[in-house]
Amino acid sequence: MPEAYCFKCRTKRTIRNATATRLKNGRPATQGVCPVCGTKVFRIGKG
């Protein structure tokens, strides 16, 4: 399960509804939603 840092909860959380994306420079990224507070979370790498 991919994890990302949630700035609202101030801890690492597993990403819910994770989708793999690519940045403009071609690097992989993962974005989704924090399962606790519902804030958007984003992680560069491990796409």
Chimera marker file (.cmm) of the C-alpha trace (Angstrom):
<marker_set name="trace">
<marker id="1" x="0.000" y="0.000" z="0.000" r="1" g="1" b="0" radius="0.5"/>
<marker id="2" x="1.457" y="3.395" z="-0.951" r="1" g="1" b="0" radius="0.5"/>
<marker id="3" x="1.952" y="5.891" z="1.866" r="1" g="1" b="0" radius="0.5"/>
<marker id="4" x="2.213" y="9.674" z="1.843" r="1" g="1" b="0" radius="0.5"/>
<marker id="5" x="2.582" y="12.382" z="4.464" r="1" g="1" b="0" radius="0.5"/>
<marker id="6" x="-0.685" y="14.101" z="5.358" r="1" g="1" b="0" radius="0.5"/>
<marker id="7" x="-0.040" y="17.733" z="6.287" r="1" g="1" b="0" radius="0.5"/>
<marker id="8" x="-3.363" y="18.079" z="8.090" r="1" g="1" b="0" radius="0.5"/>
<marker id="9" x="-2.909" y="14.964" z="10.282" r="1" g="1" b="0" radius="0.5"/>
<marker id="10" x="0.881" y="15.516" z="10.467" r="1" g="1" b="0" radius="0.5"/>
<marker id="11" x="1.656" y="11.827" z="10.025" r="1" g="1" b="0" radius="0.5"/>
<marker id="12" x="2.168" y="9.229" z="7.307" r="1" g="1" b="0" radius="0.5"/>
<marker id="13" x="-1.045" y="7.646" z="6.045" r="1" g="1" b="0" radius="0.5"/>
<marker id="14" x="-1.874" y="5.033" z="3.432" r="1" g="1" b="0" radius="0.5"/>
<marker id="15" x="-3.238" y="6.597" z="0.258" r="1" g="1" b="0" radius="0.5"/>
<marker id="16" x="-6.913" y="5.905" z="-0.484" r="1" g="1" b="0" radius="0.5"/>
<marker id="17" x="-8.029" y="6.002" z="-4.141" r="1" g="1" b="0" radius="0.5"/>
<marker id="18" x="-4.375" y="6.060" z="-5.219" r="1" g="1" b="0" radius="0.5"/>
<marker id="19" x="-3.743" y="6.906" z="-8.867" r="1" g="1" b="0" radius="0.5"/>
<marker id="20" x="-0.368" y="6.810" z="-10.597" r="1" g="1" b="0" radius="0.5"/>
<marker id="21" x="0.528" y="9.956" z="-12.516" r="1" g="1" b="0" radius="0.5"/>
<marker id="22" x="3.575" y="11.481" z="-14.183" r="1" g="1" b="0" radius="0.5"/>
<marker id="23" x="5.024" y="14.929" z="-13.571" r="1" g="1" b="0" radius="0.5"/>
<marker id="24" x="5.965" y="17.263" z="-16.417" r="1" g="1" b="0" radius="0.5"/>
<marker id="25" x="9.591" y="16.122" z="-16.221" r="1" g="1" b="0" radius="0.5"/>
<marker id="26" x="8.569" y="12.440" z="-16.495" r="1" g="1" b="0" radius="0.5"/>
<marker id="27" x="9.033" y="11.399" z="-12.868" r="1" g="1" b="0" radius="0.5"/>
<marker id="28" x="6.389" y="9.027" z="-11.471" r="1" g="1" b="0" radius="0.5"/>
<marker id="29" x="4.065" y="10.199" z="-8.713" r="1" g="1" b="0" radius="0.5"/>
<marker id="30" x="1.079" y="8.937" z="-6.744" r="1" g="1" b="0" radius="0.5"/>
<marker id="31" x="-1.875" y="11.013" z="-5.624" r="1" g="1" b="0" radius="0.5"/>
<marker id="32" x="-4.974" y="10.226" z="-3.628" r="1" g="1" b="0" radius="0.5"/>
<marker id="33" x="-6.873" y="11.033" z="-0.448" r="1" g="1" b="0" radius="0.5"/>
<marker id="34" x="-6.057" y="10.682" z="3.263" r="1" g="1" b="0" radius="0.5"/>
<marker id="35" x="-8.370" y="7.999" z="4.713" r="1" g="1" b="0" radius="0.5"/>
<marker id="36" x="-8.766" y="9.837" z="8.042" r="1" g="1" b="0" radius="0.5"/>
<marker id="37" x="-9.370" y="13.508" z="7.190" r="1" g="1" b="0" radius="0.5"/>
<marker id="38" x="-10.053" y="13.432" z="3.423" r="1" g="1" b="0" radius="0.5"/>
<marker id="39" x="-7.248" y="15.842" z="2.463" r="1" g="1" b="0" radius="0.5"/>
<marker id="40" x="-5.455" y="15.378" z="-0.864" r="1" g="1" b="0" radius="0.5"/>
<marker id="41" x="-2.072" y="13.665" z="-0.475" r="1" g="1" b="0" radius="0.5"/>
<marker id="42" x="0.689" y="13.467" z="-3.056" r="1" g="1" b="0" radius="0.5"/>
<marker id="43" x="3.905" y="11.472" z="-3.243" r="1" g="1" b="0" radius="0.5"/>
<marker id="44" x="6.668" y="11.835" z="-5.809" r="1" g="1" b="0" radius="0.5"/>
<marker id="45" x="8.291" y="8.567" z="-6.826" r="1" g="1" b="0" radius="0.5"/>
<marker id="46" x="7.148" y="4.965" z="-6.426" r="1" g="1" b="0" radius="0.5"/>
<marker id="47" x="4.621" y="5.358" z="-9.214" r="1" g="1" b="0" radius="0.5"/>
<link id1="1" id2="2" r="1" g="1" b="0" radius="0.2"/>
<link id1="2" id2="3" r="1" g="1" b="0" radius="0.2"/>
<link id1="3" id2="4" r="1" g="1" b="0" radius="0.2"/>
<link id1="4" id2="5" r="1" g="1" b="0" radius="0.2"/>
<link id1="5" id2="6" r="1" g="1" b="0" radius="0.2"/>
<link id1="6" id2="7" r="1" g="1" b="0" radius="0.2"/>
<link id1="7" id2="8" r="1" g="1" b="0" radius="0.2"/>
<link id1="8" id2="9" r="1" g="1" b="0" radius="0.2"/>
<link id1="9" id2="10" r="1" g="1" b="0" radius="0.2"/>
<link id1="10" id2="11" r="1" g="1" b="0" radius="0.2"/>
<link id1="11" id2="12" r="1" g="1" b="0" radius="0.2"/>
<link id1="12" id2="13" r="1" g="1" b="0" radius="0.2"/>
<link id1="13" id2="14" r="1" g="1" b="0" radius="0.2"/>
<link id1="14" id2="15" r="1" g="1" b="0" radius="0.2"/>
<link id1="15" id2="16" r="1" g="1" b="0" radius="0.2"/>
<link id1="16" id2="17" r="1" g="1" b="0" radius="0.2"/>
<link id1="17" id2="18" r="1" g="1" b="0" radius="0.2"/>
<link id1="18" id2="19" r="1" g="1" b="0" radius="0.2"/>
<link id1="19" id2="20" r="1" g="1" b="0" radius="0.2"/>
<link id1="20" id2="21" r="1" g="1" b="0" radius="0.2"/>
<link id1="21" id2="22" r="1" g="1" b="0" radius="0.2"/>
<link id1="22" id2="23" r="1" g="1" b="0" radius="0.2"/>
<link id1="23" id2="24" r="1" g="1" b="0" radius="0.2"/>
<link id1="24" id2="25" r="1" g="1" b="0" radius="0.2"/>
<link id1="25" id2="26" r="1" g="1" b="0" radius="0.2"/>
<link id1="26" id2="27" r="1" g="1" b="0" radius="0.2"/>
<link id1="27" id2="28" r="1" g="1" b="0" radius="0.2"/>
<link id1="28" id2="29" r="1" g="1" b="0" radius="0.2"/>
<link id1="29" id2="30" r="1" g="1" b="0" radius="0.2"/>
<link id1="30" id2="31" r="1" g="1" b="0" radius="0.2"/>
<link id1="31" id2="32" r="1" g="1" b="0" radius="0.2"/>
<link id1="32" id2="33" r="1" g="1" b="0" radius="0.2"/>
<link id1="33" id2="34" r="1" g="1" b="0" radius="0.2"/>
<link id1="34" id2="35" r="1" g="1" b="0" radius="0.2"/>
<link id1="35" id2="36" r="1" g="1" b="0" radius="0.2"/>
<link id1="36" id2="37" r="1" g="1" b="0" radius="0.2"/>
<link id1="37" id2="38" r="1" g="1" b="0" radius="0.2"/>
<link id1="38" id2="39" r="1" g="1" b="0" radius="0.2"/>
<link id1="39" id2="40" r="1" g="1" b="0" radius="0.2"/>
<link id1="40" id2="41" r="1" g="1" b="0" radius="0.2"/>
<link id1="41" id2="42" r="1" g="1" b="0" radius="0.2"/>
<link id1="42" id2="43" r="1" g="1" b="0" radius="0.2"/>
<link id1="43" id2="44" r="1" g="1" b="0" radius="0.2"/>
<link id1="44" id2="45" r="1" g="1" b="0" radius="0.2"/>
<link id1="45" id2="46" r="1" g="1" b="0" radius="0.2"/>
<link id1="46" id2="47" r="1" g="1" b="0" radius="0.2"/>
</marker_set>
